[in-house]
Amino acid sequence: MATALVSLLQRLPVCIISGGRFEQFQSQVLDRLTAPEQTLSRLYLMPTSGTRYYSRQQGAWSQVYAEDLSAAEKARIMQVLEETSRTLGYWEEHPWGELVEDRGSQVTYSALGQAAPLDAKAAWDPDGTKKRLLVAHAAPLLPDFEVRSGGSTSIDVTRKGIDKAYAVRRLMTQLHAAPEELLFVGDRLDAAGNDYPVLAVGVPCVPVTGWQDTLTVIAQFNDWWDGVTGSPQFRIISTHPDAARRGPAGA
């Protein structure tokens, strides 16, 4: 994946938006990248569902903004998430790491613990029913916040209006780009997922189910960008007439 990401950065700017903290970006992505500074300067990072934004400045990652929650807001959210989980019978007594995590600008509930192994996460809620119930119960109790399904076992809570759509709009301002000049790749573009708000921005979106799909999309995108293929070989979700045209912005 690191090699694929560098190959994409050599062609155009890339932004990673994820529910994880910056520290996870560091260990899972940045520490694995080998690229010159000019290439790294085309990478933008938006941890915690876009509630924070980092860009490369003078050889280091610099925070541009952070939509942090107050201590009182975080305490309220954490209480509701725990009570909801216990009410539904999902509270794990022997988790892998924290169950409810304060990420500064986001609070995340991870049903098995933040450090649970991938196979356990995949088996916990394969059809998404448990996460949908968690959101349905918690959201009415947190009317001033966004409550959305995150990863395979997680629920993310941010301030109202601060979601991945907000992050993409901020990125468009940074890149001076129109919606149709971007391409968003996400695995939670379903109505309950934390990628879903991006569709409302008008950005063409590519649905994937895992990192393997993302690798395939990158390879196909590079071929399309380089003129090897005449049209995208991946599925694009968009109602915009100029969706995914070549432009100066990014992916």
C-alpha positions, 0 to 999 in steps of 0.5 A, a space after each residue: 500500500 505504501 508503494 501504491 500511495 507514493 505512486 499516486 502522490 507522484 501524479 497528484 495531491 492525495 488526502 487521507 480522511 479517517 476516523 483514527 487519531 494522528 498517531 495512528 496515521 503516523 504508525 500505519 501510514 507515515 512511518 511506512 512511506 519512503 518518498 522525497 519531500 516534494 512528494 510528501 508535500 502533496 499529501 494531506 491528512 485529516 484524522 478523526 473523520 476530518 475534525 483535524 487537518 495536517 499539511 506538510 510544512 518545512 519538512 514536518 506535519 503541521 496542524 492547520 485546524 482542530 475542531 476540538 470538543 469541550 471537556 463537558 461535551 466529551 463527558 456527555 458523549 462518553 456517558 451516552 455511548 457507554 449507557 447505550 452499549 450496556 442497554 443493548 447488551 454490547 458492552 465488552 467486559 474483556 476488551 482489546 484496549 479502550 472501548 470509549 476513546 477521547 480523540 480530542 475532536 471526536 469520541 469513538 466507541 469501539 465495541 471490542 476495544 480499539 486494538 481488537 484483531 481484524 478477524 474479531 472485528 470482522 466477525 462482530 457485526 458482519 451485516 452492520 445491524 449492531 452498529 445501526 442499532 447503536 446509532 439509532 439509540 445514541 443519536 436522539 440522546 445527542 441531538 447536537 452532535 453527528 453520530 455515525 457508524 465508523 469502522 467495522 465495530 466503531 461509532 464516531 461522534 463529532 460536533 454537528 456539521 463536522 463530518 467528512 463532508 466538512 473535511 472535503 469542503 475544507 480540502 477543496 478550499 485548500 486546493 482551490 478545487 471544484 467538487 468534480 475535480 476530486 475523487 473520493 474512495 470510501 468503504 462506508 458510503 452507505 446511508 449509515 456510514 461516515 463516508 456518506 455525507 461526502 455524496 452531498 458535496 457533489 464529489 464523485 465517489 468510488 465505493 470499496 470494501 477493503 484495502 485490497 479494493 483500494 489498491 486496485 482502484 489506485 492501479 486503475 486510476 494511474 492507468 486512466 490518468 496516464 492514458 493507458 485506458 480511455 475511461 475509469 475502470 472502477 465504479 463511480 457514484 455521482 450525479 454531477 455531469 462532469 464527475 471525475 474529469 481530469 483536473 489540477 486538484 487531487 484524489 
